[in-house]
């Protein structure tokens, strides 16, 4: 790697990431027209797209979970569907069903809303087990099976799901296997006072303009697929691979945790770190990239011991303490 002697912070990348970096900046700029604050959520959502991973967004109502995902989809020229999960939702409601055609005297399969590039599922924890099982196959295998026939999902295929951590009536806890299929679980908090004032000012100045109309398209489906292939070429040194493995392995031998993370978590950290580095124009990852993505990747994959849960400890706090205790490779 060559370094400019006039500016030691500049470096020449071995992979051309300029277009990818510019596309990310344009997406962020477009979302900034409407979404105030929530920078971490936006960054992680873009990372998940580049890393080809699904994302679970958790937060109380009204903190821009759904609108951010919708507007992010608007910046991309892809097929987008929003599905509201309810307790009476059946698998056929999302997968589709076979309908008898009188003219041909044959059954024809009518595809459901799950057949799209980007799916936004609102209140994912409200659907019963049968519907979750149908969604699980699509998320895990990127295919669905109906009447013994397999249908491949069109690439890119990504699921953004939201859930409310407060409302528990009429909800079903997501099984651990399904949670493990989400690359990130992003916890969205309230905006700061200054951000909320800006939100009110923007709402007042827009004079009722539809928010989706303010957003321009930036990426096509083919460009997303190409960028997903590009980040796989990002360079990772052996000591950083060992660092990722050490972090995940530590979750399996932590006195605060009843359940640790699987090797899928290690792969998720690797892929997300590559995407984060590429977004910043770097063709190599750093320990800081790993530390930044580790918590939203690990926190929903581990389970606290009953004692720690009763003490008010959180998975996020355990992951933070664990990362702080490990030596950072240099």
TORKOLBA-175314 format. One line per field, with one value per residue (C-alpha): residue in three letters; residue number from 1; x negated, y, z negated. Coordinates in steps of 0.02 Angstrom, whole numbers. Each point is the difference from the previous one (the first is absolute). Layout:
REM TORKOLBA-175314
code = [ala/...] $
pos = [NUM/...] $
u = [X/...] $
v = [Y/...] $
w = [Z/...] $
//
This chain:
REM TORKOLBA-175314
code = [unk/unk/unk/unk/unk/unk/unk/unk/unk/unk/unk/unk/unk/unk/unk/unk/unk/unk/unk/unk/unk/unk/unk/unk/unk/unk/unk/unk/unk/unk/unk/unk/unk/unk/unk/unk/unk/unk/unk/unk/unk/unk/unk/unk/unk/unk/unk/unk/unk/unk/unk/unk/unk/unk/unk/unk/unk/unk/unk/unk/unk/unk/unk/unk/unk/unk/unk/unk/unk/unk/unk/unk/unk/unk/unk/unk/unk/unk/unk/unk/unk/unk/unk/unk/unk/unk/unk/unk/unk/unk/unk/unk/unk/unk/unk/unk/unk/unk/unk/unk/unk/unk/unk/unk/unk/unk/unk/unk/unk/unk/unk/unk/unk/unk/unk/unk/unk/unk/unk/unk/unk/unk/unk/unk/unk/unk/unk/unk/unk/unk/unk/unk/unk/unk/unk/unk/unk/unk/unk/unk/unk/unk/unk/unk/unk/unk/unk/unk/unk/unk/unk/unk/unk/unk/unk/unk/unk/unk/unk/unk/unk/unk/unk/unk/unk/unk/unk/unk/unk/unk/unk/unk/unk/unk/unk/unk/unk/unk/unk/unk/unk/unk/unk/unk/unk/unk/unk/unk/unk/unk/unk/unk/unk/unk/unk/unk/unk/unk/unk/unk/unk/unk/unk/unk/unk/unk/unk/unk/unk/unk/unk/unk/unk/unk/unk/unk/unk/unk/unk/unk/unk/unk/unk/unk/unk/unk/unk/unk/unk/unk/unk/unk/unk/unk/unk/unk/unk/unk/unk/unk/unk/unk/unk/unk/unk/unk/unk/unk/unk/unk/unk/unk/unk/unk/unk/unk/unk/unk/unk/unk/unk/unk/unk/unk/unk/unk/unk/unk/unk/unk/unk/unk/unk/unk/unk/unk/unk/unk/unk/unk/unk/unk/unk/unk/unk/unk/unk/unk/unk/unk/unk/unk/unk/unk/unk/unk/unk/unk/unk/unk/unk/unk/unk/unk/unk/unk/unk/unk/unk/unk/unk/unk/unk/unk/unk/unk/unk/unk/unk/unk/unk/unk/unk/unk/unk/unk/unk/unk/unk/unk] $
pos = [1/2/3/4/5/6/7/8/9/10/11/12/13/14/15/16/17/18/19/20/21/22/23/24/25/26/27/28/29/30/31/32/33/34/35/36/37/38/39/40/41/42/43/44/45/46/47/48/49/50/51/52/53/54/55/56/57/58/59/60/61/62/63/64/65/66/67/68/69/70/71/72/73/74/75/76/77/78/79/80/81/82/83/84/85/86/87/88/89/90/91/92/93/94/95/96/97/98/99/100/101/102/103/104/105/106/107/108/109/110/111/112/113/114/115/116/117/118/119/120/121/122/123/124/125/126/127/128/129/130/131/132/133/134/135/136/137/138/139/140/141/142/143/144/145/146/147/148/149/150/151/152/153/154/155/156/157/158/159/160/161/162/163/164/165/166/167/168/169/170/171/172/173/174/175/176/177/178/179/180/181/182/183/184/185/186/187/188/189/190/191/192/193/194/195/196/197/198/199/200/201/202/203/204/205/206/207/208/209/210/211/212/213/214/215/216/217/218/219/220/221/222/223/224/225/226/227/228/229/230/231/232/233/234/235/236/237/238/239/240/241/242/243/244/245/246/247/248/249/250/251/252/253/254/255/256/257/258/259/260/261/262/263/264/265/266/267/268/269/270/271/272/273/274/275/276/277/278/279/280/281/282/283/284/285/286/287/288/289/290/291/292/293/294/295/296/297/298/299/300/301/302/303/304/305/306/307/308/309/310/311/312/313/314/315/316/317/318/319/320/321/322/323/324/325/326/327/328/329/330] $
u = [0/-73/16/-11/-150/86/153/-31/189/29/-24/19/129/-27/186/94/127/31/169/60/-53/85/160/5/-27/143/117/-44/29/170/57/-64/135/131/-83/-81/-125/4/-169/-51/160/-23/-183/37/145/-115/-132/131/45/-182/-31/159/74/172/29/116/40/65/69/155/132/-40/-190/-7/-31/125/-21/-190/12/131/-103/-158/95/53/-184/-17/85/57/165/59/145/57/89/93/-11/156/51/118/-126/-19/-149/99/28/-186/-54/145/124/54/156/104/2/166/-68/-148/85/-164/-59/-113/-113/29/-153/22/-82/-156/-56/-97/-179/27/132/51/91/85/21/-78/33/189/14/28/-126/61/-25/-169/-52/44/-99/-145/-28/-1/-125/-113/0/62/130/175/82/184/87/-169/-62/-148/-2/-164/12/-61/-171/-29/122/-2/119/15/113/60/63/58/-90/135/162/10/186/38/-184/-104/-182/-112/-91/-189/-28/95/-88/-165/47/2/-170/39/123/2/70/72/11/90/-77/-90/86/-94/44/183/4/-74/131/139/-80/-15/179/61/-102/51/180/76/-116/3/-166/-28/8/-153/-111/-90/-59/-186/-30/67/16/-147/-111/45/-47/-164/-43/40/-127/-127/-4/-45/-170/-39/-163/-3/-161/-18/-15/170/79/-68/70/175/-11/-59/147/129/-86/-1/192/-1/-106/73/69/136/70/107/-15/-145/-9/-22/-128/134/-33/-186/42/123/-133/-122/125/64/-177/-44/156/-36/-180/54/129/-142/-106/-119/-42/-55/86/-61/34/114/111/15/41/131/101/-27/134/149/-53/-28/127/152/-95/-47/109/-37/-3/157/-104/-71/170/75/-141/50/-150/27/-79/-67/-90/-75/-64/-76/-90/-60/-73/-85/-84/-77/-166/16/-117/-116] $
v = [0/165/155/181/75/170/-73/-160/-22/-24/-170/-79/-139/-160/-9/143/49/178/-35/-101/135/136/-104/-20/187/37/-121/79/172/-50/-72/156/100/-82/-101/103/-88/-191/0/-167/-84/68/-52/-177/-20/46/-120/-139/32/-9/-154/-82/-22/22/127/8/176/17/157/81/67/164/-3/-14/-188/-32/164/-17/-174/60/150/-105/-115/155/42/-166/-51/-169/-90/48/-67/41/-134/35/-155/-40/-147/-69/10/-167/-63/15/185/34/-143/-4/-135/-111/62/-103/72/-40/31/-118/-116/2/74/153/63/182/70/88/160/-94/-9/163/62/94/-48/110/-99/105/-77/-165/-74/7/-144/-181/-142/-65/169/24/-171/51/162/-95/-106/155/87/-150/-81/146/-116/-58/-171/-14/-163/-82/130/114/183/96/177/134/73/110/-66/91/6/151/-37/110/-43/95/-55/72/-71/-186/-36/-101/-30/-156/-7/-30/-168/5/-83/139/137/-77/31/188/78/147/42/189/82/171/130/166/150/134/165/90/-136/5/188/-25/-134/123/138/-115/-61/179/57/-147/64/-174/-64/-191/-58/-134/134/86/-153/-37/-171/-33/-186/-137/-184/-43/130/-70/-175/66/93/-154/-95/141/0/-185/54/112/-55/-75/-38/-165/86/82/-166/-66/154/-33/-183/47/120/-130/-140/107/4/-190/7/154/-20/129/-96/-156/-12/60/44/-124/3/89/151/-6/0/143/106/-35/47/154/61/-15/99/136/18/9/134/106/-30/-125/-169/-69/-17/65/-53/153/-68/-165/85/110/-142/-129/61/9/-170/-90/76/-91/-164/-23/-36/64/-116/18/76/139/33/24/121/109/-43/12/-101/163/40/-175/14/172/-66/-153/101/119/-147/-70/63/97/-62/130] $
w = [0/55/-107/55/-95/1/-88/-97/-26/187/80/170/-1/97/37/82/-132/57/81/-149/-123/104/12/-190/-23/121/-91/-167/74/71/-167/-88/90/-110/-139/-137/-112/-5/89/-73/59/176/6/-61/122/145/-68/-4/182/55/-109/68/-174/-78/-140/-150/-61/-178/-78/-72/122/85/7/191/15/140/93/4/77/125/53/12/119/99/33/91/162/-66/-30/-174/-104/-175/-101/-162/-110/-103/-112/133/144/91/103/162/-38/24/115/121/46/145/90/120/177/83/175/-14/-127/-98/-164/16/-138/-45/-86/-167/-64/-58/182/9/-20/-162/-127/-146/-134/-132/-173/48/-172/23/124/-58/16/170/83/-85/66/178/-20/-79/156/110/-114/-26/172/107/71/-45/23/45/47/17/124/-38/49/-10/-66/120/-49/-91/-131/-167/-148/-114/-149/-142/-173/-154/-160/-114/67/-44/17/156/42/23/-52/151/-13/-23/170/87/-98/53/182/-28/34/-117/-136/-6/-156/41/-138/-15/90/-99/-40/139/126/-49/25/174/36/-43/105/151/-19/-9/150/111/1/13/137/11/-72/133/135/-74/28/164/60/-15/31/113/-45/113/-85/-171/56/72/-161/-103/104/-17/-190/-1/70/-149/-81/-175/-92/-94/-170/29/45/-165/-89/71/-50/-175/-25/50/-94/-156/2/-23/-158/-82/-176/38/149/7/190/107/184/142/143/102/-112/44/186/-28/-87/141/138/-90/-38/184/50/-129/59/183/-41/-67/156/-81/76/-169/-167/-168/-181/-14/140/-93/-166/81/76/-138/-121/121/68/-166/-120/72/20/-183/-152/-175/-149/-109/-139/111/75/-173/-42/149/109/188/142/72/-162/-8/179/-37/-155/94/144/-121/-88/160/66/161/138/74] $
//
